[in-house]
Amino acid sequence: MRVFWFLLLTMAVVVAAVTLAVVGGGGSAVLQDVEPERLTDPLPANRPVGRADVEAMRLPMAVRGYRMTDVDEALGRLGAELAERDAHIAELESALAGAQATAVNGPDLFKRPGEGLAEDGPQGEDGER
């Protein structure tokens, strides 16, 4: 019976010591409060985002996964830049289509100026034949 009480008392002392160490009682700072992780390498603000920027980006972890504000910010920035690039591509494609339509329906760009105007023969200086 004495062994039982001894083991019970020893177990209570060990549990109390571990609890005090974890909680930080008695002035010892075993587990300190840590600043939450933040996005250390944000996307560049002074230039467009490139593939290397996206591959190098590491989103900080939170208790239940990723920090929602950092993920939302990164996805919002990427979405805005993709929309801007899509609009620029559409604008360039439209300009190219317009230039091609003008080239097909317009004058021959490979003819020299004045070529093909006088088919009957050479003209004089005053324009008379």
Contacts in CASP RR format, 6 or more apart in sequence:
PFRMAT RR
TARGET T0000
AUTHOR 0000-0000-0000
METHOD contacts of the structure
MODEL  1
MRVFWFLLLTMAVVVAAVTLAVVGGGGSAVLQDVEPERLTDPLPANRPVG
RADVEAMRLPMAVRGYRMTDVDEALGRLGAELAERDAHIAELESALAGAQ
ATAVNGPDLFKRPGEGLAEDGPQGEDGER
20 26 0 8 1.000
21 28 0 8 1.000
21 30 0 8 1.000
22 30 0 8 1.000
22 31 0 8 1.000
24 30 0 8 1.000
24 31 0 8 1.000
36 60 0 8 1.000
36 62 0 8 1.000
36 67 0 8 1.000
37 60 0 8 1.000
37 61 0 8 1.000
37 62 0 8 1.000
37 67 0 8 1.000
38 60 0 8 1.000
38 70 0 8 1.000
39 57 0 8 1.000
39 59 0 8 1.000
39 60 0 8 1.000
39 67 0 8 1.000
39 70 0 8 1.000
39 73 0 8 1.000
39 74 0 8 1.000
40 58 0 8 1.000
40 60 0 8 1.000
41 56 0 8 1.000
41 57 0 8 1.000
41 58 0 8 1.000
42 73 0 8 1.000
42 74 0 8 1.000
43 49 0 8 1.000
43 53 0 8 1.000
43 54 0 8 1.000
43 57 0 8 1.000
43 74 0 8 1.000
43 77 0 8 1.000
43 78 0 8 1.000
44 53 0 8 1.000
48 81 0 8 1.000
48 85 0 8 1.000
49 77 0 8 1.000
49 78 0 8 1.000
49 81 0 8 1.000
54 78 0 8 1.000
57 74 0 8 1.000
59 66 0 8 1.000
59 67 0 8 1.000
59 70 0 8 1.000
59 71 0 8 1.000
59 74 0 8 1.000
60 66 0 8 1.000
60 67 0 8 1.000
60 70 0 8 1.000
61 67 0 8 1.000
62 68 0 8 1.000
103 109 0 8 1.000
120 129 0 8 1.000
121 129 0 8 1.000
123 129 0 8 1.000
END
